[in-house]
Amino acid sequence: MGQCHDACCGEQKSEFGQKVVSVTSLEGRQSRKETLANGAVYVGQWRGDLRDGFGKQTWPDGASYEGTFVENKASGYGKFIHADGDVYEGDWHDDKAHGHGRYQHVDGSTYEGEWVADRQTGDGVESWADGSSYSGQYQDGLKHGTGTFVWVDGSKYIGQFESNDIHGEGTYIWSDGRKCFRQATLNIEPSGDLFERVSKRLRQVHWPVAKQPHAWQG
């Protein structure tokens, strides 16, 4: 067990983009580097044999997490960089993205909003490199509830979603401003063919999946 160094005493701050994280060490916390059973290397604060405080963990494939730990789990605020370059930065709880956070894929698409146990759940905004976007509600990683999808040509659908597809009432607005309203039951409305085409158009969109982090310990 190493002795407590300056890096773990007093108040420590680390900047993630616009976010500044402050970690105040408590009595008994130490700082050291250790290789875990799964080959990952952790450098940071410990309380006895538990990672606790601010630290950085790097996996053999190059993936890394830098942020706060509580009793051996990523909890608080941190940044996880996947081996392929995808990045999640935001709130954590028990080794999972939980709270508010931003996920950026290497292809340029992003999601920023609420998370529950590594899944987009709640309100969020997703955007793609081509300029299309979705803003609205999510459930268990899927667009589910009320939302707005905007295509790159300026046309949009505003209404209900279920499992990444349109469902229930909504309005399709062409780029020239014309509108068509969709009732709750597709079969009873005269513009059903239009919304079937809208649904097909949505299904052609690539929904990038936020990857879950590595196993934290061996």
C-alpha positions as CSV (number, residue, x, y, z in Angstrom):
1,M,0.0,0.0,0.0
2,G,1.5,3.3,-1.0
3,Q,1.4,6.5,1.0
4,C,-0.9,9.4,0.2
5,H,0.7,11.8,-2.3
6,D,-0.1,15.4,-3.1
7,A,-2.4,14.2,-6.0
8,C,-4.9,12.7,-3.5
9,C,-4.8,15.3,-0.7
10,G,-6.9,18.4,-0.5
11,E,-9.2,19.3,-3.3
12,Q,-8.6,17.9,-6.8
13,K,-10.2,19.2,-10.0
14,S,-10.4,17.7,-13.4
15,E,-11.9,19.3,-16.5
16,F,-14.1,17.3,-19.0
17,G,-15.0,19.7,-21.7
18,Q,-17.1,22.4,-20.0
19,K,-17.6,20.3,-16.8
20,V,-15.3,20.7,-13.8
21,V,-15.2,17.9,-11.4
22,S,-14.1,18.5,-7.8
23,V,-13.1,15.6,-5.6
24,T,-12.2,16.2,-2.0
25,S,-10.1,13.4,-0.4
26,L,-11.2,12.0,2.9
27,E,-9.0,10.6,5.6
28,G,-7.7,7.2,4.8
29,R,-7.7,7.6,1.0
30,Q,-4.5,6.8,-0.8
31,S,-3.3,7.2,-4.4
32,R,-1.5,4.4,-6.3
33,K,-1.3,2.5,-9.6
34,E,-2.5,-1.1,-9.8
35,T,-3.1,-3.7,-12.5
36,L,-6.4,-5.5,-12.1
37,A,-7.2,-9.1,-12.7
38,N,-8.6,-8.4,-16.2
39,G,-5.4,-6.6,-17.3
40,A,-6.8,-3.1,-16.9
41,V,-4.6,-0.6,-15.2
42,Y,-6.1,1.8,-12.6
43,V,-4.2,5.0,-11.5
44,G,-5.9,7.0,-8.8
45,Q,-7.4,7.1,-5.4
46,W,-8.2,4.1,-3.2
47,R,-9.8,3.5,0.1
48,G,-8.2,0.4,1.3
49,D,-8.7,-2.2,-1.5
50,L,-11.5,-0.2,-3.2
51,R,-11.1,2.3,-6.0
52,D,-12.7,5.4,-4.4
53,G,-12.3,9.0,-5.4
54,F,-10.8,10.2,-8.7
55,G,-9.0,7.9,-11.1
56,K,-8.3,6.7,-14.6
57,Q,-8.7,3.1,-15.7
58,T,-7.3,1.8,-19.0
59,W,-8.0,-1.5,-20.6
60,P,-5.6,-3.6,-22.7
61,D,-7.5,-2.7,-25.9
62,G,-7.0,1.0,-25.3
63,A,-10.5,1.8,-23.9
64,S,-10.4,4.1,-20.8
65,Y,-12.5,5.7,-18.1
66,E,-11.5,8.8,-16.3
67,G,-13.7,10.2,-13.5
68,T,-15.0,9.4,-10.0
69,F,-15.4,6.1,-8.3
70,V,-17.4,5.2,-5.2
71,E,-16.6,1.9,-3.5
72,N,-15.0,0.3,-6.5
73,K,-17.6,1.4,-9.0
74,A,-17.7,4.3,-11.5
75,S,-20.2,6.7,-9.9
76,G,-20.5,10.4,-10.2
77,Y,-19.1,12.1,-13.3
78,G,-16.7,10.6,-15.8
79,K,-15.6,10.1,-19.4
80,F,-15.4,6.6,-21.1
81,I,-13.6,6.3,-24.4
82,H,-14.3,3.0,-26.2
83,A,-11.5,1.3,-28.1
84,D,-13.1,2.3,-31.5
85,G,-13.3,5.9,-30.5
86,D,-16.9,6.2,-29.3
87,V,-17.1,8.5,-26.3
88,Y,-19.6,8.8,-23.4
89,E,-19.2,11.7,-21.0
90,G,-21.6,12.4,-18.2
91,D,-23.2,10.9,-15.0
92,W,-22.5,7.4,-13.8
93,H,-23.9,5.1,-11.1
94,D,-22.7,1.6,-10.3
95,D,-20.5,1.3,-13.4
96,K,-23.4,2.4,-15.7
97,A,-24.3,5.6,-17.6
98,H,-27.0,6.9,-15.4
99,G,-28.3,10.5,-15.2
100,H,-27.4,13.1,-17.9
101,G,-24.8,12.4,-20.5
102,R,-23.6,12.7,-24.0
103,Y,-22.6,9.8,-26.3
104,Q,-20.6,10.5,-29.5
105,H,-20.1,7.9,-32.2
106,V,-17.1,7.9,-34.4
107,D,-19.4,8.5,-37.4
108,G,-20.3,11.9,-36.0
109,S,-23.8,11.0,-34.7
110,T,-24.5,12.0,-31.1
111,Y,-27.0,11.6,-28.3
112,E,-27.4,13.9,-25.4
113,G,-29.9,13.5,-22.7
114,E,-31.1,11.2,-19.9
115,W,-29.8,7.7,-19.2
116,V,-30.9,4.8,-16.9
117,A,-28.6,1.9,-16.4
118,D,-26.7,2.3,-19.7
119,R,-29.9,2.9,-21.8
120,Q,-31.3,6.1,-23.2
121,T,-34.4,6.7,-21.1
122,G,-36.2,10.0,-20.7
123,D,-35.7,13.1,-22.8
124,G,-32.9,13.4,-25.2
125,V,-31.7,14.7,-28.6
126,E,-30.0,12.6,-31.2
127,S,-28.3,14.0,-34.3
128,W,-26.6,12.6,-37.3
129,A,-23.7,13.8,-39.4
130,D,-26.0,14.5,-42.4
131,G,-28.0,17.0,-40.4
132,S,-31.0,14.9,-39.5
133,S,-32.1,14.9,-35.9
134,Y,-34.6,13.5,-33.3
135,S,-35.6,15.2,-30.1
136,G,-38.1,13.7,-27.7
137,Q,-38.6,10.8,-25.4
138,Y,-36.7,7.5,-25.1
139,Q,-37.4,4.2,-23.3
140,D,-34.9,1.4,-22.8
141,G,-32.6,2.8,-25.6
142,L,-35.4,3.3,-28.1
143,K,-37.3,6.3,-29.4
144,H,-40.6,5.8,-27.5
145,G,-43.2,8.5,-26.6
146,T,-43.5,11.9,-28.1
147,G,-40.9,13.3,-30.3
148,T,-39.9,15.2,-33.5
149,F,-37.8,13.7,-36.3
150,V,-36.3,16.1,-38.8
151,W,-34.8,14.9,-42.1
152,V,-31.9,16.6,-43.9
153,D,-34.3,18.0,-46.5
154,G,-36.2,19.9,-43.8
155,S,-39.3,17.7,-43.7
156,K,-40.3,16.4,-40.3
157,Y,-42.6,14.2,-38.3
158,I,-44.0,15.4,-35.0
159,G,-45.9,12.9,-32.9
160,Q,-45.9,9.5,-31.2
161,F,-43.2,6.9,-31.5
162,E,-43.0,3.3,-30.3
163,S,-39.8,1.3,-30.5
164,N,-38.1,3.6,-33.0
165,D,-41.1,3.7,-35.3
166,I,-44.1,6.1,-35.7
167,H,-47.1,5.0,-33.7
168,G,-50.3,6.8,-32.7
169,E,-51.1,10.4,-33.6
170,G,-48.7,12.7,-35.4
171,T,-48.1,15.2,-38.1
172,Y,-45.9,15.0,-41.2
173,I,-44.7,18.3,-42.5
174,W,-43.1,18.6,-45.9
175,S,-40.2,20.9,-46.5
176,D,-42.5,23.3,-48.3
177,G,-44.7,23.6,-45.3
178,R,-47.6,21.3,-46.3
179,K,-49.0,19.2,-43.5
180,C,-50.7,15.9,-43.1
181,F,-52.2,14.7,-39.8
182,R,-52.1,11.1,-38.7
183,Q,-54.9,9.7,-36.4
184,A,-54.3,7.2,-33.7
185,T,-55.4,4.2,-35.9
186,L,-53.6,4.0,-39.2
187,N,-56.5,2.1,-40.8
188,I,-59.1,4.8,-40.4
189,E,-57.3,7.7,-42.0
190,P,-57.1,8.5,-45.7
191,S,-53.4,9.3,-45.7
192,G,-52.3,5.9,-44.4
193,D,-50.1,5.2,-47.5
194,L,-48.2,8.4,-46.7
195,F,-47.4,7.4,-43.2
196,E,-46.5,3.9,-44.2
197,R,-43.9,5.6,-46.5
198,V,-42.8,7.8,-43.6
199,S,-42.4,4.8,-41.4
200,K,-40.4,3.1,-44.1
201,R,-38.2,6.2,-44.4
202,L,-37.6,6.1,-40.6
203,R,-36.6,2.4,-40.8
204,Q,-34.0,3.3,-43.4
205,V,-32.2,5.6,-40.8
206,H,-29.2,3.9,-39.2
207,W,-29.8,4.0,-35.4
208,P,-26.3,3.8,-33.9
209,V,-26.3,1.8,-30.7
210,A,-24.6,3.1,-27.6
211,K,-22.1,0.4,-26.6
212,Q,-21.9,-0.7,-23.0
213,P,-18.5,-0.4,-21.2
214,H,-16.1,-3.2,-20.6
215,A,-16.1,-5.5,-17.6
216,W,-14.8,-3.2,-14.9
217,Q,-12.9,-6.0,-13.0
218,G,-11.5,-9.4,-13.8
